[in-house]
Amino acid sequence: MFAKIIVVFLSLFLVACNDNDDAEQQDCSEAICTHNFVTITVSVKDEAGDAVSLDNFEVIDTATGENLAESTTAEEYHNDQGIYPIISDAYRTKYQNNTATLLFKGFIGDEQVVNEEFEIGADCCHVSLIAGNRTIVLD
């Protein structure tokens, strides 16, 4: 008899803890976030490990075709160090509870020298990198 009662309680417990993957978007109204502003960057280097300065770069959302780096130029970022932004918390609400594929394109003169794909996402607080190589080595 005791075993039957335990089985019933365990069954109720398992049903109550069912994780629903198709749940609605997470409510962020009570989320506690840090005040850090996250920017996910990529480093572009040559085979010797030296930073590569791009003349221009684009970060394209492959679903919409939007260039997320349209208002950012290589000169105003850390191009002398070969570091370029992919996504920042400025886009957190746009990608919250979703994932997206971003295409990073880098140019020297008119020649495209970088074409890397990244998968990103965001939660209630920050953007995150799901997949992609943060260090790009040019041949």
C-alpha positions in Angstrom: 0.0 0.0 0.0 2.8 2.4 0.9 4.5 1.7 -2.5 1.3 2.6 -4.3 1.0 5.9 -2.5 4.7 6.7 -3.3 4.1 5.9 -7.0 1.1 8.2 -7.1 3.0 11.1 -5.5 6.0 10.5 -7.8 3.6 10.5 -10.8 2.1 13.8 -9.6 5.5 15.3 -9.1 6.7 14.3 -12.6 3.6 15.8 -14.2 3.9 19.0 -12.2 7.6 19.3 -13.3 6.9 18.8 -17.0 9.1 21.2 -19.0 7.1 22.7 -21.8 9.4 23.6 -24.7 6.6 25.4 -26.5 6.0 27.8 -23.6 5.2 31.5 -24.3 8.0 34.0 -24.3 9.6 34.4 -20.9 8.2 37.3 -18.9 11.2 39.6 -18.1 9.3 42.1 -15.9 10.8 40.6 -12.7 14.2 39.6 -14.1 17.2 40.7 -12.1 20.0 41.7 -14.5 23.5 43.0 -14.1 24.3 46.6 -15.3 27.0 45.2 -17.6 26.5 46.1 -21.3 27.5 43.0 -23.3 29.0 43.3 -26.8 30.0 40.2 -28.6 33.1 40.8 -30.7 35.2 39.0 -33.3 38.9 39.3 -33.7 40.4 39.3 -37.2 44.1 38.2 -37.5 46.5 37.2 -40.2 48.4 33.9 -40.1 51.2 35.5 -38.1 48.7 36.4 -35.4 48.8 40.1 -36.1 45.6 42.2 -36.0 44.0 42.9 -39.4 42.5 46.3 -39.9 39.4 46.2 -42.0 38.3 49.2 -44.1 34.7 48.3 -43.6 32.5 45.6 -42.2 28.8 44.5 -42.1 26.8 42.3 -39.8 23.8 41.0 -41.7 20.8 39.4 -40.1 20.2 36.6 -42.6 16.5 36.4 -42.0 15.8 40.1 -42.6 18.9 41.3 -44.6 19.3 44.2 -42.1 22.9 45.4 -41.6 23.2 45.7 -37.8 26.5 47.5 -38.1 25.2 50.2 -40.5 25.8 52.9 -38.0 29.2 51.7 -36.9 32.4 52.2 -39.0 35.6 50.3 -38.7 37.5 53.5 -37.8 35.4 54.2 -34.7 35.7 50.7 -33.4 38.9 48.9 -32.5 40.1 48.2 -36.1 43.7 48.9 -35.1 43.4 45.9 -32.8 41.4 43.8 -35.3 38.3 43.7 -33.0 34.9 44.2 -34.5 31.4 44.0 -32.9 28.9 41.3 -33.9 26.0 42.1 -31.6 25.4 44.1 -28.4 22.8 44.4 -25.7 21.4 47.3 -27.8 19.6 44.5 -29.8 18.6 42.4 -26.8 14.9 43.1 -27.0 14.9 42.4 -30.7 16.3 38.9 -30.3 14.9 38.2 -26.8 13.9 34.5 -26.4 14.9 33.9 -30.0 18.0 32.9 -32.0 19.2 34.4 -35.2 22.0 33.8 -37.8 24.2 36.8 -38.4 26.8 37.0 -41.2 29.9 39.0 -40.6 31.5 40.4 -43.7 34.8 42.2 -43.7 36.3 44.3 -46.4 39.8 45.6 -47.3 39.3 48.1 -50.1 36.6 46.8 -52.3 37.6 43.1 -51.7 35.6 41.0 -49.2 38.1 39.1 -47.1 35.8 37.8 -44.3 32.6 35.9 -44.5 31.7 34.3 -41.2 28.4 33.0 -39.8 27.3 33.4 -36.2 24.3 32.1 -34.3 23.2 34.5 -31.5 20.4 34.7 -29.0 19.2 36.8 -26.1 17.5 36.3 -22.8 15.9 38.8 -20.5 19.3 40.5 -19.7 21.9 40.0 -22.4 22.7 38.8 -25.9 24.8 35.7 -26.2 26.9 33.8 -28.8 25.5 30.3 -29.5 27.8 29.3 -32.3 30.6 30.9 -34.3 34.3 31.4 -34.3 35.3 34.5 -32.4 38.8 34.5 -33.9 39.1 34.7 -37.7 42.4 34.0 -39.2 42.9 35.2 -42.8 45.1 33.3 -45.2 
